[in-house]
Amino acid sequence: MNPLKRLFFGSGHLPKMVRDQIEGEDVLLLAEGLSGTITFRKYKAPGKRSRLKKVGVAGAVCVTDKRLLVWGARGKLVDVPRDDERFGAIEVGAEGPDKVMFAWEASLFHDNRSGRVEVRLHPVQADQVVALLGR
């Protein structure tokens, strides 16, 4: 990754602490160092309001037999077990062969937030991610 992009967006790699958490799980897909964006639509959070805001990120996607993990903006965006009811509320779709989109209502993970969050990451085998998640 370009050193300047890495400085602004991070490496897009999972930190050791997160890797240790998924170590005992069967990793079906792990893609790191991905370029992408986060889009906030009609987003409200304490001290933040945005009708439409799009920011660049570096991120990662990890699908295991037990969870979905989406990393970006130097932190966890989604870390949800497959048997959690929130798992079904996350929209997953392929936007072309090498771009995957994850979308959810902000209140799904935080009671004090509202609006829609969309994360797009590429290059990744989008169809494979969608198939692994059963969408």
VMD Tcl script that builds the backbone (N, CA, C; Angstrom):
set m [mol new atoms 405]
animate dup $m
set s [atomselect $m all]
$s set {name element resname resid chain x y z} {
  {N N MET 1 A 0.843 -1.178 0.000}
  {CA C MET 1 A 0.000 0.000 0.000}
  {C C MET 1 A 0.885 1.236 0.000}
  {N N ASN 2 A 0.466 2.232 -0.698}
  {CA C ASN 2 A 1.153 3.509 -0.772}
  {C C ASN 2 A 1.388 4.050 0.651}
  {N N PRO 3 A 2.609 4.481 0.986}
  {CA C PRO 3 A 2.898 4.966 2.341}
  {C C PRO 3 A 2.032 6.149 2.768}
  {N N LEU 4 A 1.688 7.018 1.835}
  {CA C LEU 4 A 0.845 8.164 2.179}
  {C C LEU 4 A -0.577 7.703 2.511}
  {N N LYS 5 A -1.108 6.771 1.722}
  {CA C LYS 5 A -2.436 6.222 2.021}
  {C C LYS 5 A -2.425 5.510 3.368}
  {N N ARG 6 A -1.356 4.772 3.624}
  {CA C ARG 6 A -1.243 4.050 4.890}
  {C C ARG 6 A -1.259 5.019 6.073}
  {N N LEU 7 A -0.604 6.164 5.917}
  {CA C LEU 7 A -0.562 7.176 6.968}
  {C C LEU 7 A -1.963 7.701 7.262}
  {N N PHE 8 A -2.736 7.993 6.220}
  {CA C PHE 8 A -4.068 8.568 6.401}
  {C C PHE 8 A -5.132 7.542 6.750}
  {N N PHE 9 A -5.094 6.357 6.138}
  {CA C PHE 9 A -6.167 5.384 6.272}
  {C C PHE 9 A -5.826 4.176 7.124}
  {N N GLY 10 A -4.564 3.992 7.492}
  {CA C GLY 10 A -4.155 2.790 8.203}
  {C C GLY 10 A -3.766 1.715 7.204}
  {N N SER 11 A -3.365 0.573 7.709}
  {CA C SER 11 A -2.879 -0.497 6.829}
  {C C SER 11 A -4.005 -1.355 6.274}
  {N N GLY 12 A -5.140 -1.385 6.968}
  {CA C GLY 12 A -6.223 -2.261 6.547}
  {C C GLY 12 A -5.994 -3.703 6.948}
  {N N HIS 13 A -5.048 -3.934 7.850}
  {CA C HIS 13 A -4.764 -5.274 8.343}
  {C C HIS 13 A -5.315 -5.428 9.757}
  {N N LEU 14 A -5.742 -6.634 10.082}
  {CA C LEU 14 A -6.256 -6.904 11.420}
  {C C LEU 14 A -5.103 -6.864 12.424}
  {N N PRO 15 A -5.304 -6.197 13.547}
  {CA C PRO 15 A -4.257 -6.187 14.562}
  {C C PRO 15 A -4.122 -7.564 15.225}
  {N N LYS 16 A -2.991 -7.775 15.876}
  {CA C LYS 16 A -2.689 -9.061 16.507}
  {C C LYS 16 A -3.766 -9.462 17.498}
  {N N MET 17 A -4.290 -8.534 18.256}
  {CA C MET 17 A -5.318 -8.835 19.251}
  {C C MET 17 A -6.562 -9.438 18.580}
  {N N VAL 18 A -6.961 -8.898 17.442}
  {CA C VAL 18 A -8.133 -9.402 16.725}
  {C C VAL 18 A -7.816 -10.757 16.104}
  {N N ARG 19 A -6.614 -10.885 15.558}
  {CA C ARG 19 A -6.202 -12.183 14.992}
  {C C ARG 19 A -6.225 -13.276 16.062}
  {N N ASP 20 A -5.809 -12.937 17.269}
  {CA C ASP 20 A -5.825 -13.907 18.363}
  {C C ASP 20 A -7.252 -14.339 18.689}
  {N N GLN 21 A -8.210 -13.420 18.585}
  {CA C GLN 21 A -9.610 -13.732 18.877}
  {C C GLN 21 A -10.184 -14.734 17.874}
  {N N ILE 22 A -9.776 -14.637 16.612}
  {CA C ILE 22 A -10.335 -15.531 15.593}
  {C C ILE 22 A -9.485 -16.776 15.364}
  {N N GLU 23 A -8.400 -16.910 16.120}
  {CA C GLU 23 A -7.454 -18.001 15.914}
  {C C GLU 23 A -8.091 -19.388 16.011}
  {N N GLY 24 A -8.997 -19.591 16.948}
  {CA C GLY 24 A -9.603 -20.906 17.135}
  {C C GLY 24 A -10.768 -21.184 16.196}
  {N N GLU 25 A -11.113 -20.229 15.345}
  {CA C GLU 25 A -12.237 -20.382 14.435}
  {C C GLU 25 A -11.747 -20.834 13.063}
  {N N ASP 26 A -12.629 -21.454 12.307}
  {CA C ASP 26 A -12.310 -21.885 10.954}
  {C C ASP 26 A -12.467 -20.675 10.024}
  {N N VAL 27 A -11.366 -20.104 9.582}
  {CA C VAL 27 A -11.399 -18.916 8.726}
  {C C VAL 27 A -11.716 -19.345 7.298}
  {N N LEU 28 A -12.869 -18.896 6.804}
  {CA C LEU 28 A -13.312 -19.225 5.454}
  {C C LEU 28 A -12.787 -18.229 4.427}
  {N N LEU 29 A -12.631 -16.961 4.855}
  {CA C LEU 29 A -12.114 -15.918 3.973}
  {C C LEU 29 A -11.475 -14.837 4.820}
  {N N LEU 30 A -10.292 -14.424 4.428}
  {CA C LEU 30 A -9.622 -13.301 5.071}
  {C C LEU 30 A -8.979 -12.472 3.972}
  {N N ALA 31 A -9.456 -11.256 3.824}
  {CA C ALA 31 A -8.900 -10.329 2.831}
  {C C ALA 31 A -8.526 -9.049 3.561}
  {N N GLU 32 A -7.255 -8.660 3.477}
  {CA C GLU 32 A -6.757 -7.489 4.195}
  {C C GLU 32 A -6.119 -6.499 3.229}
  {N N GLY 33 A -5.912 -5.284 3.721}
  {CA C GLY 33 A -5.264 -4.251 2.919}
  {C C GLY 33 A -6.137 -3.771 1.774}
  {N N LEU 34 A -7.438 -3.801 1.986}
  {CA C LEU 34 A -8.391 -3.427 0.940}
  {C C LEU 34 A -8.648 -1.926 0.964}
  {N N SER 35 A -8.840 -1.349 -0.201}
  {CA C SER 35 A -9.246 0.056 -0.311}
  {C C SER 35 A -10.755 0.120 -0.237}
  {N N GLY 36 A -11.267 1.248 0.190}
  {CA C GLY 36 A -12.714 1.360 0.220}
  {C C GLY 36 A -13.208 2.678 0.743}
  {N N THR 37 A -14.513 2.698 1.002}
  {CA C THR 37 A -15.172 3.895 1.520}
  {C C THR 37 A -16.206 3.504 2.566}
  {N N ILE 38 A -16.508 4.458 3.439}
  {CA C ILE 38 A -17.648 4.362 4.342}
  {C C ILE 38 A -18.549 5.534 3.987}
  {N N THR 39 A -19.821 5.237 3.761}
  {CA C THR 39 A -20.798 6.271 3.459}
  {C C THR 39 A -21.803 6.325 4.600}
  {N N PHE 40 A -22.033 7.530 5.101}
  {CA C PHE 40 A -23.021 7.759 6.153}
  {C C PHE 40 A -24.183 8.518 5.533}
  {N N ARG 41 A -25.390 7.989 5.664}
  {CA C ARG 41 A -26.592 8.624 5.116}
  {C C ARG 41 A -27.561 8.938 6.258}
  {N N LYS 42 A -27.953 10.224 6.341}
  {CA C LYS 42 A -28.867 10.684 7.405}
  {C C LYS 42 A -28.396 10.185 8.763}
  {N N TYR 43 A -27.115 10.329 9.000}
  {CA C TYR 43 A -26.449 9.766 10.176}
  {C C TYR 43 A -26.474 10.752 11.338}
  {N N LYS 44 A -26.843 10.236 12.505}
  {CA C LYS 44 A -26.822 11.028 13.737}
  {C C LYS 44 A -26.161 10.204 14.823}
  {N N ALA 45 A -25.195 10.822 15.479}
  {CA C ALA 45 A -24.498 10.230 16.621}
  {C C ALA 45 A -24.172 11.365 17.567}
  {N N PRO 46 A -23.872 11.073 18.814}
  {CA C PRO 46 A -23.531 12.157 19.735}
  {C C PRO 46 A -22.405 13.046 19.173}
  {N N GLY 47 A -22.721 14.293 18.955}
  {CA C GLY 47 A -21.747 15.257 18.437}
  {C C GLY 47 A -21.528 15.189 16.936}
  {N N LYS 48 A -22.271 14.334 16.226}
  {CA C LYS 48 A -22.093 14.195 14.777}
  {C C LYS 48 A -23.447 14.129 14.086}
  {N N ARG 49 A -23.566 14.861 13.009}
  {CA C ARG 49 A -24.754 14.804 12.163}
  {C C ARG 49 A -24.303 14.970 10.726}
  {N N SER 50 A -24.835 14.126 9.882}
  {CA C SER 50 A -24.429 14.197 8.483}
  {C C SER 50 A -25.560 13.700 7.595}
  {N N ARG 51 A -25.927 14.511 6.621}
  {CA C ARG 51 A -26.933 14.092 5.652}
  {C C ARG 51 A -26.332 13.058 4.697}
  {N N LEU 52 A -25.128 13.354 4.239}
  {CA C LEU 52 A -24.390 12.447 3.364}
  {C C LEU 52 A -22.906 12.732 3.532}
  {N N LYS 53 A -22.172 11.720 3.932}
  {CA C LYS 53 A -20.730 11.873 4.109}
  {C C LYS 53 A -20.062 10.595 3.645}
  {N N LYS 54 A -19.018 10.747 2.849}
  {CA C LYS 54 A -18.284 9.595 2.332}
  {C C LYS 54 A -16.803 9.800 2.630}
  {N N VAL 55 A -16.182 8.798 3.256}
  {CA C VAL 55 A -14.767 8.897 3.610}
  {C C VAL 55 A -14.022 7.661 3.123}
  {N N GLY 56 A -12.779 7.854 2.759}
  {CA C GLY 56 A -11.929 6.749 2.328}
  {C C GLY 56 A -11.415 5.968 3.512}
  {N N VAL 57 A -11.254 4.658 3.332}
  {CA C VAL 57 A -10.735 3.798 4.385}
  {C C VAL 57 A -9.860 2.705 3.780}
  {N N ALA 58 A -9.061 2.117 4.627}
  {CA C ALA 58 A -8.386 0.867 4.309}
  {C C ALA 58 A -9.012 -0.150 5.246}
  {N N GLY 59 A -9.292 -1.335 4.748}
  {CA C GLY 59 A -10.018 -2.269 5.595}
  {C C GLY 59 A -9.720 -3.718 5.320}
  {N N ALA 60 A -10.487 -4.567 6.008}
  {CA C ALA 60 A -10.346 -6.010 5.894}
  {C C ALA 60 A -11.709 -6.658 6.090}
  {N N VAL 61 A -11.856 -7.846 5.525}
  {CA C VAL 61 A -13.060 -8.657 5.695}
  {C C VAL 61 A -12.606 -10.033 6.155}
  {N N CYS 62 A -13.256 -10.527 7.191}
  {CA C CYS 62 A -12.972 -11.874 7.669}
  {C C CYS 62 A -14.298 -12.591 7.888}
  {N N VAL 63 A -14.444 -13.727 7.240}
  {CA C VAL 63 A -15.616 -14.574 7.420}
  {C C VAL 63 A -15.114 -15.891 8.007}
  {N N THR 64 A -15.641 -16.234 9.176}
  {CA C THR 64 A -15.290 -17.505 9.794}
  {C C THR 64 A -16.557 -18.354 9.916}
  {N N ASP 65 A -16.397 -19.545 10.431}
  {CA C ASP 65 A -17.563 -20.389 10.644}
  {C C ASP 65 A -18.455 -19.839 11.751}
  {N N LYS 66 A -17.939 -18.872 12.541}
  {CA C LYS 66 A -18.691 -18.352 13.677}
  {C C LYS 66 A -19.073 -16.877 13.570}
  {N N ARG 67 A -18.411 -16.091 12.714}
  {CA C ARG 67 A -18.672 -14.655 12.718}
  {C C ARG 67 A -18.335 -13.973 11.400}
  {N N LEU 68 A -18.834 -12.734 11.301}
  {CA C LEU 68 A -18.465 -11.813 10.235}
  {C C LEU 68 A -17.746 -10.652 10.895}
  {N N LEU 69 A -16.586 -10.322 10.361}
  {CA C LEU 69 A -15.790 -9.219 10.882}
  {C C LEU 69 A -15.431 -8.301 9.719}
  {N N VAL 70 A -15.803 -7.042 9.851}
  {CA C VAL 70 A -15.434 -6.025 8.863}
  {C C VAL 70 A -14.639 -4.966 9.606}
  {N N TRP 71 A -13.422 -4.735 9.145}
  {CA C TRP 71 A -12.488 -3.814 9.780}
  {C C TRP 71 A -12.268 -2.641 8.841}
  {N N GLY 72 A -12.259 -1.435 9.372}
  {CA C GLY 72 A -11.973 -0.260 8.554}
  {C C GLY 72 A -11.883 0.966 9.422}
  {N N ALA 73 A -11.290 2.004 8.890}
  {CA C ALA 73 A -11.120 3.253 9.638}
  {C C ALA 73 A -10.415 2.986 10.968}
  {N N ARG 74 A -9.461 2.055 10.936}
  {CA C ARG 74 A -8.634 1.707 12.093}
  {C C ARG 74 A -9.427 1.115 13.259}
  {N N GLY 75 A -10.549 0.479 12.964}
  {CA C GLY 75 A -11.339 -0.134 14.027}
  {C C GLY 75 A -12.360 -1.112 13.479}
  {N N LYS 76 A -13.007 -1.831 14.405}
  {CA C LYS 76 A -14.050 -2.770 14.026}
  {C C LYS 76 A -15.283 -2.000 13.606}
  {N N LEU 77 A -15.779 -2.306 12.444}
  {CA C LEU 77 A -17.043 -1.746 11.997}
  {C C LEU 77 A -18.164 -2.742 12.256}
  {N N VAL 78 A -17.875 -4.010 12.006}
  {CA C VAL 78 A -18.830 -5.094 12.261}
  {C C VAL 78 A -18.054 -6.255 12.856}
  {N N ASP 79 A -18.547 -6.784 13.950}
  {CA C ASP 79 A -18.028 -8.012 14.532}
  {C C ASP 79 A -19.235 -8.707 15.149}
  {N N VAL 80 A -19.875 -9.545 14.358}
  {CA C VAL 80 A -21.138 -10.128 14.783}
  {C C VAL 80 A -21.130 -11.646 14.555}
  {N N PRO 81 A -21.506 -12.402 15.592}
  {CA C PRO 81 A -21.598 -13.855 15.437}
  {C C PRO 81 A -22.718 -14.227 14.465}
  {N N ARG 82 A -22.564 -15.350 13.792}
  {CA C ARG 82 A -23.569 -15.804 12.825}
  {C C ARG 82 A -24.906 -16.116 13.491}
  {N N ASP 83 A -24.889 -16.505 14.764}
  {CA C ASP 83 A -26.142 -16.839 15.439}
  {C C ASP 83 A -26.799 -15.641 16.127}
  {N N ASP 84 A -26.232 -14.454 15.957}
  {CA C ASP 84 A -26.793 -13.218 16.504}
  {C C ASP 84 A -27.864 -12.709 15.549}
  {N N GLU 85 A -28.983 -12.208 16.080}
  {CA C GLU 85 A -30.059 -11.719 15.217}
  {C C GLU 85 A -29.619 -10.531 14.353}
  {N N ARG 86 A -28.609 -9.789 14.789}
  {CA C ARG 86 A -28.107 -8.655 14.004}
  {C C ARG 86 A -27.427 -9.113 12.710}
  {N N PHE 87 A -26.936 -10.351 12.698}
  {CA C PHE 87 A -26.265 -10.876 11.510}
  {C C PHE 87 A -27.184 -10.811 10.294}
  {N N GLY 88 A -28.435 -11.176 10.469}
  {CA C GLY 88 A -29.397 -11.157 9.371}
  {C C GLY 88 A -29.798 -9.759 8.933}
  {N N ALA 89 A -29.564 -8.761 9.784}
  {CA C ALA 89 A -29.944 -7.383 9.463}
  {C C ALA 89 A -28.877 -6.641 8.652}
  {N N ILE 90 A -27.726 -7.261 8.464}
  {CA C ILE 90 A -26.657 -6.624 7.685}
  {C C ILE 90 A -26.838 -7.000 6.220}
  {N N GLU 91 A -26.968 -5.995 5.384}
  {CA C GLU 91 A -27.083 -6.231 3.943}
  {C C GLU 91 A -25.690 -6.480 3.382}
  {N N VAL 92 A -25.573 -7.483 2.542}
  {CA C VAL 92 A -24.305 -7.803 1.893}
  {C C VAL 92 A -24.585 -7.975 0.413}
  {N N GLY 93 A -23.795 -7.291 -0.412}
  {CA C GLY 93 A -24.009 -7.419 -1.846}
  {C C GLY 93 A -22.728 -7.208 -2.630}
  {N N ALA 94 A -22.705 -7.788 -3.808}
  {CA C ALA 94 A -21.577 -7.612 -4.719}
  {C C ALA 94 A -21.880 -6.431 -5.621}
  {N N GLU 95 A -20.933 -5.554 -5.750}
  {CA C GLU 95 A -21.041 -4.422 -6.671}
  {C C GLU 95 A -19.938 -4.597 -7.706}
  {N N GLY 96 A -20.167 -5.503 -8.612}
  {CA C GLY 96 A -19.137 -5.873 -9.569}
  {C C GLY 96 A -18.378 -7.069 -9.035}
  {N N PRO 97 A -17.438 -7.589 -9.814}
  {CA C PRO 97 A -16.731 -8.815 -9.411}
  {C C PRO 97 A -15.730 -8.616 -8.273}
  {N N ASP 98 A -15.286 -7.368 -8.049}
  {CA C ASP 98 A -14.238 -7.175 -7.046}
  {C C ASP 98 A -14.578 -6.151 -5.970}
  {N N LYS 99 A -15.862 -5.828 -5.799}
  {CA C LYS 99 A -16.250 -4.877 -4.755}
  {C C LYS 99 A -17.439 -5.429 -3.983}
  {N N VAL 100 A -17.307 -5.447 -2.659}
  {CA C VAL 100 A -18.388 -5.921 -1.802}
  {C C VAL 100 A -18.893 -4.755 -0.963}
  {N N MET 101 A -20.217 -4.765 -0.710}
  {CA C MET 101 A -20.846 -3.707 0.074}
  {C C MET 101 A -21.545 -4.331 1.276}
  {N N PHE 102 A -21.301 -3.753 2.439}
  {CA C PHE 102 A -21.993 -4.115 3.668}
  {C C PHE 102 A -22.768 -2.880 4.103}
  {N N ALA 103 A -24.034 -3.043 4.464}
  {CA C ALA 103 A -24.837 -1.897 4.890}
  {C C ALA 103 A -25.711 -2.294 6.075}
  {N N TRP 104 A -25.934 -1.326 6.974}
  {CA C TRP 104 A -26.763 -1.572 8.145}
  {C C TRP 104 A -27.254 -0.247 8.700}
  {N N GLU 105 A -28.283 -0.334 9.518}
  {CA C GLU 105 A -28.771 0.827 10.242}
  {C C GLU 105 A -27.850 1.037 11.441}
  {N N ALA 106 A -27.444 2.274 11.679}
  {CA C ALA 106 A -26.484 2.570 12.747}
  {C C ALA 106 A -26.993 2.133 14.118}
  {N N SER 107 A -28.297 2.150 14.314}
  {CA C SER 107 A -28.865 1.752 15.607}
  {C C SER 107 A -28.717 0.254 15.864}
  {N N LEU 108 A -28.342 -0.510 14.861}
  {CA C LEU 108 A -28.150 -1.949 15.016}
  {C C LEU 108 A -27.048 -2.268 16.029}
  {N N PHE 109 A -26.009 -1.424 16.054}
  {CA C PHE 109 A -24.877 -1.661 16.951}
  {C C PHE 109 A -24.749 -0.632 18.073}
  {N N HIS 110 A -25.435 0.519 17.939}
  {CA C HIS 110 A -25.335 1.583 18.944}
  {C C HIS 110 A -26.710 2.203 19.161}
  {N N ASP 111 A -27.198 2.175 20.388}
  {CA C ASP 111 A -28.524 2.724 20.696}
  {C C ASP 111 A -28.628 4.225 20.475}
  {N N ASN 112 A -27.504 4.921 20.572}
  {CA C ASN 112 A -27.540 6.379 20.469}
  {C C ASN 112 A -27.205 6.892 19.064}
  {N N ARG 113 A -27.331 6.037 18.058}
  {CA C ARG 113 A -27.031 6.438 16.679}
  {C C ARG 113 A -28.197 6.063 15.763}
  {N N SER 114 A -28.304 6.805 14.674}
  {CA C SER 114 A -29.318 6.481 13.679}
  {C C SER 114 A -28.777 6.804 12.299}
  {N N GLY 115 A -29.469 6.327 11.284}
  {CA C GLY 115 A -29.034 6.535 9.912}
  {C C GLY 115 A -28.500 5.238 9.334}
  {N N ARG 116 A -27.984 5.343 8.135}
  {CA C ARG 116 A -27.489 4.176 7.411}
  {C C ARG 116 A -25.980 4.276 7.233}
  {N N VAL 117 A -25.302 3.154 7.418}
  {CA C VAL 117 A -23.854 3.064 7.216}
  {C C VAL 117 A -23.617 2.056 6.101}
  {N N GLU 118 A -22.820 2.449 5.113}
  {CA C GLU 118 A -22.473 1.564 3.996}
  {C C GLU 118 A -20.960 1.499 3.872}
  {N N VAL 119 A -20.435 0.293 3.851}
  {CA C VAL 119 A -18.991 0.084 3.701}
  {C C VAL 119 A -18.771 -0.666 2.395}
  {N N ARG 120 A -17.921 -0.112 1.550}
  {CA C ARG 120 A -17.553 -0.765 0.291}
  {C C ARG 120 A -16.057 -1.016 0.314}
  {N N LEU 121 A -15.670 -2.263 0.039}
  {CA C LEU 121 A -14.254 -2.634 0.038}
  {C C LEU 121 A -13.906 -3.377 -1.246}
  {N N HIS 122 A -12.696 -3.120 -1.751}
  {CA C HIS 122 A -12.213 -3.796 -2.960}
  {C C HIS 122 A -10.694 -3.766 -2.966}
  {N N PRO 123 A -9.980 -4.572 -3.683}
  {CA C PRO 123 A -10.478 -5.708 -4.448}
  {C C PRO 123 A -10.653 -6.919 -3.545}
  {N N VAL 124 A -11.769 -7.554 -3.671}
  {CA C VAL 124 A -12.085 -8.775 -2.945}
  {C C VAL 124 A -13.018 -9.587 -3.835}
  {N N GLN 125 A -13.030 -10.873 -3.670}
  {CA C GLN 125 A -13.915 -11.721 -4.470}
  {C C GLN 125 A -15.324 -11.577 -3.914}
  {N N ALA 126 A -16.037 -10.588 -4.434}
  {CA C ALA 126 A -17.338 -10.213 -3.888}
  {C C ALA 126 A -18.335 -11.358 -3.898}
  {N N ASP 127 A -18.404 -12.095 -4.986}
  {CA C ASP 127 A -19.357 -13.210 -5.064}
  {C C ASP 127 A -19.066 -14.268 -4.002}
  {N N GLN 128 A -17.795 -14.477 -3.708}
  {CA C GLN 128 A -17.418 -15.456 -2.692}
  {C C GLN 128 A -17.878 -15.004 -1.308}
  {N N VAL 129 A -17.709 -13.718 -0.999}
  {CA C VAL 129 A -18.142 -13.183 0.289}
  {C C VAL 129 A -19.653 -13.348 0.424}
  {N N VAL 130 A -20.386 -12.959 -0.605}
  {CA C VAL 130 A -21.853 -13.057 -0.579}
  {C C VAL 130 A -22.285 -14.512 -0.386}
  {N N ALA 131 A -21.648 -15.432 -1.091}
  {CA C ALA 131 A -21.994 -16.854 -0.991}
  {C C ALA 131 A -21.675 -17.403 0.397}
  {N N LEU 132 A -20.534 -17.042 0.953}
  {CA C LEU 132 A -20.157 -17.531 2.283}
  {C C LEU 132 A -21.118 -17.058 3.368}
  {N N LEU 133 A -21.698 -15.890 3.164}
  {CA C LEU 133 A -22.622 -15.339 4.138}
  {C C LEU 133 A -24.062 -15.754 3.882}
  {N N GLY 134 A -24.256 -16.514 2.812}
  {CA C GLY 134 A -25.581 -17.030 2.509}
  {C C GLY 134 A -26.567 -15.969 2.070}
  {N N ARG 135 A -26.082 -14.983 1.337}
  {CA C ARG 135 A -26.954 -13.882 0.894}
  {C C ARG 135 A -27.178 -13.957 -0.590}
}
mol reanalyze $m
mol bondsrecalc $m
mol representation Tube
mol addrep $m
